[in-house]
Amino acid sequence: MNESDKLEFKREVNDSLVKEVIAFCNSSGGTIVIGYNDDGSVYGVENVRKELDKVSSKLHDSIEPDISFLVSPRIEKQEGKDIIIVEVLQGTSKPYYLKNKGMTPEGVYVRLGATTQHATNESIRQMIIESSGITFEKNISINQDLTFLYTQRIFDEKKIAFGDKEKRILNIINDKGKYTNLGLLLSDQCPYTIKMAVYTDNTKKEFLDMKETAKGSVLQQLEEAENYLKLNNKVSGKIEGMERIENYDYPIESIRECLLNSIGHRDYEIPGSTLVHIFTDRIEILSLGGLVKGLTIDDIKLGSSSSRNPKLISVFHRLGLVEAYGSGIPRILELYKNADKMPEFRVAPNSFLVILPKMSVNSDYQKIFDYLKENNTITREKVENLLNIKKNASIDLLNVMVAKDLLIKEGKSRDIVYKLQK
């Protein structure tokens, strides 16, 4: 048993216990075992009843807000020795902090991996917002002199009403008749932008071109950014039969999904622009704000959805810009399923990075696809001969293609054949 983001070992009761309890309350909860060595072996606690009282008094006297209902200390016996187990629940009144330090980075702690660390000013701010239930979208816009010429045009094109009644339904205008920050994002006065740069190689040493979207509705910025990326998305074509097939460096739909995600899910409380870097071998899109609390990279790959700006996503959905909640990342991965390299997703506390590699179809896949265009089925033996590979390699390759839903496997034993996925 090792220490983790939800488990901490301590040999004795000391002042660091308070910091670790605060960190668990501010994170996802956890367990502190007192009387264990760092390697997980039992050390034991002398005068365990006295030490248990010390735990309770330390936590009560040192932490705000009150955590008495979040912490459950108890005595257990292991290997003939007394230990103290402190179960800590995730709090609902974050941030929790040291009374003598206040709601500052010196007084607020969080759990990162198996360590307890000071919270940043930004993470403290985010905890306050989450606890209050007041989101950026719902807050009243400082600028109340807003116009919606571009957004009105988009709604008109979609034949969707966009009068005062609809603005209230969409939460662009609140119940007091004031424009919200959601209204600001959709207005012609929206101050947030997307900055884009094209580089000469795979580094940021020298750039060929730069562009920043005009300040205005995020819908307008989406169109501007998408058009700019289209200009820098090289296309090649080939003739198959009577039809010209066009292949882009980057799937057009993947770029659009990335831009929609960067606009729809970014944290607008953090000042700055969304950044798009176009290299010779990849596109990187960096948006402000990490993952919404409770989600992981694996969650979003599976299609889990919890938006930082649900009202804005609702507008996107109403306009048909997004098909279904949580479908963006899975769709991007689907577009790359027969490529040599898959997109990467990297998350930091206050940023989210998507890396789209230049599309390059796996040459082995392509040879099998080309064969199946002329023939209904292919066998493992034929794959061995076609690619000049050994039996185990052909089995592994075909299994991967089946797992990626590129091929269908039919038959049993010696009669197994593979077909194109329809």
C-alpha positions as CSV (number, residue, x, y, z in Angstrom):
1,M,0.0,0.0,0.0
2,N,1.5,3.3,-1.1
3,E,0.6,7.0,-0.5
4,S,-1.6,8.5,-3.2
5,D,-3.9,11.5,-3.9
6,K,-6.4,10.0,-1.4
7,L,-4.1,8.3,1.1
8,E,-1.4,9.8,3.5
9,F,0.7,8.1,6.1
10,K,2.0,9.8,9.3
11,R,4.1,8.4,12.2
12,E,2.7,10.8,14.7
13,V,0.3,13.6,15.3
14,N,1.9,17.0,14.3
15,D,1.1,20.3,12.8
16,S,1.3,19.0,9.2
17,L,-1.8,16.9,9.9
18,V,-3.9,20.1,9.8
19,K,-2.5,21.0,6.3
20,E,-3.2,17.6,5.0
21,V,-6.8,17.6,6.2
22,I,-7.3,21.0,4.6
23,A,-5.9,19.7,1.4
24,F,-8.3,16.7,1.3
25,C,-11.3,18.9,2.1
26,N,-10.3,21.2,-0.8
27,S,-9.7,18.3,-3.1
28,S,-11.6,15.0,-3.4
29,G,-11.4,13.8,0.1
30,G,-9.1,11.0,1.4
31,T,-7.7,9.1,4.4
32,I,-4.8,9.8,6.8
33,V,-3.3,6.9,8.7
34,I,-1.5,8.0,11.8
35,G,1.0,5.4,13.1
36,Y,2.4,4.3,9.8
37,N,5.8,4.7,8.3
38,D,6.2,6.3,4.9
39,D,6.7,2.8,3.4
40,G,3.3,1.7,4.7
41,S,4.6,-0.4,7.6
42,V,2.9,-0.2,11.0
43,Y,4.7,1.9,13.5
44,G,1.9,2.4,16.1
45,V,0.7,5.2,18.3
46,E,1.4,5.5,22.0
47,N,-1.3,6.9,24.3
48,V,-3.7,6.5,21.5
49,R,-6.7,8.0,23.3
50,K,-4.8,11.1,24.2
51,E,-3.5,11.4,20.6
52,L,-7.1,11.0,19.3
53,D,-8.2,14.0,21.5
54,K,-5.2,16.0,20.2
55,V,-6.3,15.3,16.6
56,S,-9.8,16.6,17.3
57,S,-8.7,19.7,19.1
58,K,-6.0,20.6,16.5
59,L,-8.5,20.4,13.6
60,H,-11.2,22.3,15.5
61,D,-8.9,25.1,16.6
62,S,-6.9,25.6,13.4
63,I,-9.3,25.3,10.4
64,E,-12.1,27.4,8.9
65,P,-14.9,27.0,7.8
66,D,-16.0,24.3,10.3
67,I,-15.0,20.8,9.2
68,S,-16.4,18.8,12.1
69,F,-19.0,17.0,9.9
70,L,-16.3,16.2,7.2
71,V,-13.7,14.5,9.4
72,S,-14.2,11.1,11.2
73,P,-11.2,10.0,13.3
74,R,-11.2,6.6,14.9
75,I,-8.8,4.1,16.6
76,E,-7.9,0.7,15.0
77,K,-5.5,-2.0,15.9
78,Q,-3.2,-3.5,13.3
79,E,-0.4,-6.0,14.0
80,G,-1.1,-5.6,17.7
81,K,-0.5,-1.9,17.6
82,D,-2.9,1.1,17.9
83,I,-3.3,3.4,14.9
84,I,-5.6,6.3,14.2
85,I,-7.6,6.5,10.9
86,V,-8.8,9.9,9.9
87,E,-11.4,9.8,7.1
88,V,-11.8,13.2,5.4
89,L,-14.7,14.0,3.0
90,Q,-14.6,16.6,0.2
91,G,-16.0,19.9,1.5
92,T,-18.8,21.9,0.0
93,S,-17.7,25.3,1.5
94,K,-14.3,25.6,-0.2
95,P,-11.8,26.9,0.3
96,Y,-10.9,25.6,3.7
97,Y,-7.9,27.3,5.3
98,L,-5.7,27.9,8.3
99,K,-7.3,30.4,10.7
100,N,-4.1,32.2,11.4
101,K,-3.2,32.6,7.6
102,G,-6.6,33.3,6.2
103,M,-7.8,32.7,2.6
104,T,-4.4,33.1,1.0
105,P,-2.0,30.7,-0.7
106,E,-0.1,30.4,2.6
107,G,-3.3,29.2,4.3
108,V,-5.0,27.1,1.7
109,Y,-3.8,23.7,0.7
110,V,-4.7,21.2,-2.0
111,R,-3.8,17.6,-2.9
112,L,-1.7,17.1,-6.0
113,G,-0.8,13.4,-6.5
114,A,0.6,12.1,-3.3
115,T,1.7,15.5,-2.0
116,T,0.1,18.4,-0.2
117,Q,0.8,21.8,-1.7
118,H,-0.1,25.5,-1.3
119,A,-3.1,26.5,-3.5
120,T,-2.6,29.2,-6.1
121,N,-4.5,32.4,-6.1
122,E,-6.3,31.2,-9.2
123,S,-7.3,27.9,-7.7
124,I,-8.6,29.7,-4.6
125,R,-10.7,32.0,-6.8
126,Q,-12.1,29.0,-8.6
127,M,-13.0,27.3,-5.3
128,I,-14.9,30.4,-4.2
129,I,-16.8,30.5,-7.5
130,E,-17.7,26.8,-7.2
131,S,-18.9,27.1,-3.6
132,S,-21.0,30.2,-4.3
133,G,-22.7,28.7,-7.4
134,I,-22.3,32.0,-9.2
135,T,-20.7,31.3,-12.6
136,F,-19.2,33.7,-15.1
137,E,-22.1,33.3,-17.5
138,K,-24.7,34.2,-14.9
139,N,-22.9,37.3,-13.6
140,I,-24.1,40.7,-14.9
141,S,-21.9,42.1,-17.6
142,I,-20.0,45.2,-16.6
143,N,-20.7,46.5,-20.1
144,Q,-24.5,47.0,-20.6
145,D,-24.2,48.9,-23.9
146,L,-24.3,45.7,-26.0
147,T,-25.3,45.0,-29.6
148,F,-25.8,41.7,-31.3
149,L,-25.6,42.4,-35.0
150,Y,-23.5,39.3,-35.9
151,T,-25.3,36.9,-33.6
152,Q,-28.6,38.2,-34.9
153,R,-27.5,37.4,-38.4
154,I,-26.5,33.8,-37.5
155,F,-29.9,33.2,-35.8
156,D,-31.7,34.7,-38.8
157,E,-29.8,32.4,-41.2
158,K,-30.9,29.5,-39.0
159,K,-34.4,30.8,-39.0
160,I,-34.4,30.9,-35.2
161,A,-36.0,33.8,-33.3
162,F,-33.7,36.1,-31.4
163,G,-35.8,38.8,-29.7
164,D,-35.8,39.9,-26.1
165,K,-38.0,36.9,-25.1
166,E,-35.5,34.5,-26.6
167,K,-32.6,36.4,-25.0
168,R,-34.2,35.9,-21.6
169,I,-34.8,32.2,-22.3
170,L,-31.2,31.8,-23.3
171,N,-30.0,33.7,-20.2
172,I,-28.5,36.5,-22.3
173,I,-30.8,38.8,-20.3
174,N,-31.4,38.0,-16.6
175,D,-34.6,38.3,-14.6
176,K,-33.7,41.9,-13.8
177,G,-33.4,42.9,-17.4
178,K,-29.6,43.2,-17.3
179,Y,-27.2,41.6,-19.8
180,T,-25.2,38.7,-18.4
181,N,-21.7,37.8,-19.3
182,L,-23.2,35.2,-21.7
183,G,-24.6,38.2,-23.5
184,L,-21.2,39.8,-23.5
185,L,-19.7,36.7,-25.1
186,L,-22.3,36.8,-27.9
187,S,-22.2,40.5,-28.3
188,D,-20.4,42.7,-30.9
189,Q,-18.4,44.1,-27.9
190,C,-17.0,40.7,-26.7
191,P,-13.4,41.6,-25.6
192,Y,-11.9,38.0,-25.9
193,T,-9.9,37.0,-28.9
194,I,-8.1,34.1,-30.6
195,K,-4.5,34.6,-31.5
196,M,-3.0,32.4,-34.3
197,A,0.6,32.0,-35.6
198,V,2.1,30.0,-38.4
199,Y,5.7,28.8,-37.9
200,T,8.5,27.9,-40.4
201,D,9.2,24.6,-38.8
202,N,8.3,22.5,-35.7
203,T,9.5,25.2,-33.2
204,K,8.5,28.7,-32.3
205,K,11.8,30.3,-33.3
206,E,10.5,31.9,-36.5
207,F,6.9,32.6,-37.8
208,L,5.6,33.1,-41.2
209,D,2.3,34.8,-40.3
210,M,0.2,36.0,-37.4
211,K,-3.4,36.9,-37.0
212,E,-5.7,37.8,-34.1
213,T,-9.5,37.6,-34.5
214,A,-11.4,40.9,-34.2
215,K,-13.1,41.6,-30.9
216,G,-16.7,40.7,-31.3
217,S,-19.2,37.8,-30.9
218,V,-17.5,34.4,-30.2
219,L,-19.6,33.2,-33.1
220,Q,-17.8,35.6,-35.4
221,Q,-14.4,34.6,-33.9
222,L,-15.2,31.0,-34.5
223,E,-15.8,31.8,-38.2
224,E,-12.7,33.9,-38.5
225,A,-10.4,31.3,-36.8
226,E,-11.9,28.5,-38.9
227,N,-11.3,30.4,-42.1
228,Y,-7.7,31.2,-41.2
229,L,-7.0,27.6,-40.3
230,K,-8.6,26.4,-43.6
231,L,-6.1,28.6,-45.5
232,N,-3.3,26.9,-43.6
233,N,-4.7,23.4,-44.1
234,K,-3.0,22.1,-47.2
235,V,-5.1,19.8,-49.5
236,S,-4.0,17.2,-52.0
237,G,-6.2,15.3,-54.4
238,K,-6.2,12.1,-56.4
239,I,-8.7,10.7,-58.9
240,E,-10.4,7.4,-58.0
241,G,-12.6,6.3,-60.9
242,M,-14.6,9.4,-61.9
243,E,-14.3,11.1,-58.5
244,R,-11.7,13.4,-57.2
245,I,-10.8,12.6,-53.6
246,E,-9.4,15.5,-51.5
247,N,-7.1,14.8,-48.5
248,Y,-6.3,17.6,-46.0
249,D,-3.3,17.8,-43.7
250,Y,-5.8,18.0,-40.8
251,P,-9.4,16.7,-40.9
252,I,-11.6,19.8,-41.3
253,E,-14.1,18.5,-38.7
254,S,-11.4,18.0,-36.1
255,I,-10.2,21.6,-36.4
256,R,-13.8,22.8,-36.0
257,E,-14.4,20.7,-33.0
258,C,-11.2,21.9,-31.3
259,L,-12.2,25.5,-31.9
260,L,-15.7,25.0,-30.6
261,N,-14.2,23.3,-27.5
262,S,-11.7,26.1,-26.9
263,I,-14.4,28.7,-27.1
264,G,-17.2,26.8,-25.3
265,H,-15.2,25.4,-22.4
266,R,-12.5,28.0,-21.7
267,D,-12.4,29.9,-18.4
268,Y,-13.3,33.5,-19.2
269,E,-12.4,34.6,-15.7
270,I,-8.8,34.3,-16.7
271,P,-7.6,37.2,-18.8
272,G,-5.9,36.3,-22.1
273,S,-6.5,34.9,-25.5
274,T,-7.0,31.4,-26.9
275,L,-3.7,30.5,-28.7
276,V,-3.4,28.5,-31.9
277,H,0.1,27.5,-33.1
278,I,0.4,26.0,-36.6
279,F,3.7,24.1,-37.1
280,T,4.8,22.1,-40.1
281,D,3.8,18.8,-38.4
282,R,1.0,19.7,-36.0
283,I,-1.5,22.3,-34.8
284,E,-1.7,23.2,-31.1
285,I,-4.7,24.9,-29.6
286,L,-4.3,26.2,-26.0
287,S,-7.3,27.4,-24.2
288,L,-7.4,28.9,-20.7
289,G,-8.9,26.9,-17.9
290,G,-8.1,23.3,-17.0
291,L,-10.7,20.5,-16.9
292,V,-13.9,21.1,-15.1
293,K,-13.5,19.7,-11.6
294,G,-14.3,16.0,-11.3
295,L,-13.4,15.1,-14.9
296,T,-10.2,13.5,-16.2
297,I,-8.7,13.1,-19.7
298,D,-10.0,9.6,-19.8
299,D,-13.5,10.8,-19.0
300,I,-13.6,13.3,-21.8
301,K,-12.2,10.7,-24.3
302,L,-15.2,8.5,-23.4
303,G,-17.6,11.4,-24.0
304,S,-18.2,12.6,-20.4
305,S,-19.4,16.2,-20.4
306,S,-19.5,18.9,-17.8
307,S,-19.1,22.3,-19.3
308,R,-17.7,25.4,-17.5
309,N,-20.1,27.4,-19.7
310,P,-23.2,25.3,-20.1
311,K,-25.4,28.2,-21.3
312,L,-23.0,29.0,-24.1
313,I,-22.8,25.4,-25.1
314,S,-26.6,25.4,-25.1
315,V,-26.6,28.3,-27.6
316,F,-24.1,26.3,-29.8
317,H,-26.5,23.3,-29.6
318,R,-29.5,25.4,-30.5
319,L,-27.6,26.7,-33.6
320,G,-26.6,23.2,-34.6
321,L,-22.9,23.9,-34.1
322,V,-22.6,20.9,-31.7
323,E,-24.5,17.7,-32.3
324,A,-24.5,16.2,-28.8
325,Y,-23.1,17.1,-25.5
326,G,-19.7,15.5,-24.9
327,S,-19.3,14.3,-28.5
328,G,-16.5,16.6,-29.5
329,I,-13.4,14.8,-28.3
330,P,-14.6,11.3,-29.2
331,R,-15.4,12.6,-32.7
332,I,-11.9,14.0,-33.1
333,L,-10.4,10.6,-32.1
334,E,-12.7,8.9,-34.5
335,L,-11.4,11.1,-37.4
336,Y,-7.9,10.0,-36.6
337,K,-8.5,6.3,-36.0
338,N,-6.7,5.1,-39.2
339,A,-3.8,7.6,-38.8
340,D,-0.2,7.0,-37.7
341,K,-0.4,9.4,-34.9
342,M,-3.4,10.2,-32.6
343,P,-4.3,13.7,-31.2
344,E,-2.9,14.5,-27.7
345,F,-4.7,16.2,-24.9
346,R,-2.7,17.8,-22.1
347,V,-4.1,19.5,-19.0
348,A,-2.7,21.9,-16.5
349,P,-4.5,23.6,-13.6
350,N,-5.4,26.6,-15.7
351,S,-5.0,25.5,-19.3
352,F,-6.0,22.8,-21.8
353,L,-3.9,21.9,-24.8
354,V,-5.0,19.9,-27.9
355,I,-2.3,18.7,-30.3
356,L,-3.6,17.7,-33.7
357,P,-0.8,15.9,-35.7
358,K,-0.7,16.2,-39.4
359,M,-2.8,13.4,-40.9
360,S,-0.8,10.5,-42.3
361,V,-2.7,7.3,-43.0
362,N,-0.9,4.2,-41.8
363,S,0.6,2.7,-45.0
364,D,-0.2,-0.9,-44.0
365,Y,-3.8,0.1,-43.4
366,Q,-3.9,1.8,-46.8
367,K,-2.7,-1.3,-48.6
368,I,-5.4,-3.4,-46.9
369,F,-8.0,-0.8,-47.8
370,D,-6.9,-0.7,-51.4
371,Y,-7.1,-4.5,-51.6
372,L,-10.6,-4.6,-50.1
373,K,-11.8,-2.0,-52.6
374,E,-11.2,-4.6,-55.3
375,N,-12.0,-7.7,-53.2
376,N,-14.8,-8.3,-50.8
377,T,-12.7,-10.0,-48.1
378,I,-9.1,-10.5,-47.0
379,T,-7.5,-13.3,-44.9
380,R,-4.6,-13.3,-42.5
381,E,-2.5,-15.2,-44.9
382,K,-3.2,-12.7,-47.7
383,V,-2.2,-9.9,-45.3
384,E,1.1,-11.7,-44.6
385,N,1.9,-11.9,-48.3
386,L,0.6,-8.4,-49.1
387,L,2.7,-6.7,-46.5
388,N,5.6,-9.2,-46.3
389,I,5.2,-9.7,-42.5
390,K,5.1,-12.7,-40.2
391,K,2.0,-14.4,-38.9
392,N,2.1,-12.8,-35.4
393,A,2.5,-9.4,-36.9
394,S,-0.4,-9.9,-39.2
395,I,-2.6,-11.1,-36.4
396,D,-1.7,-8.0,-34.2
397,L,-2.3,-5.6,-37.1
398,L,-5.7,-7.1,-38.0
399,N,-6.8,-7.2,-34.3
400,V,-5.9,-3.5,-34.0
401,M,-7.9,-2.6,-37.2
402,V,-10.9,-4.6,-35.8
403,A,-10.6,-2.8,-32.4
404,K,-10.6,0.6,-34.3
405,D,-13.7,-0.4,-36.2
406,L,-11.8,-0.3,-39.5
407,L,-12.5,-3.9,-40.3
408,I,-15.1,-6.5,-39.4
409,K,-14.0,-10.0,-38.5
410,E,-16.2,-12.9,-39.7
411,G,-16.0,-16.7,-39.4
412,K,-14.2,-19.0,-37.1
413,S,-10.9,-20.8,-37.0
414,R,-9.5,-21.4,-40.6
415,D,-12.5,-19.7,-42.2
416,I,-11.9,-16.3,-40.6
417,V,-12.1,-13.4,-43.1
418,Y,-12.0,-9.6,-42.7
419,K,-14.2,-7.0,-44.4
420,L,-14.3,-3.2,-44.6
421,Q,-16.4,-1.6,-41.9
422,K,-19.5,-0.1,-43.5
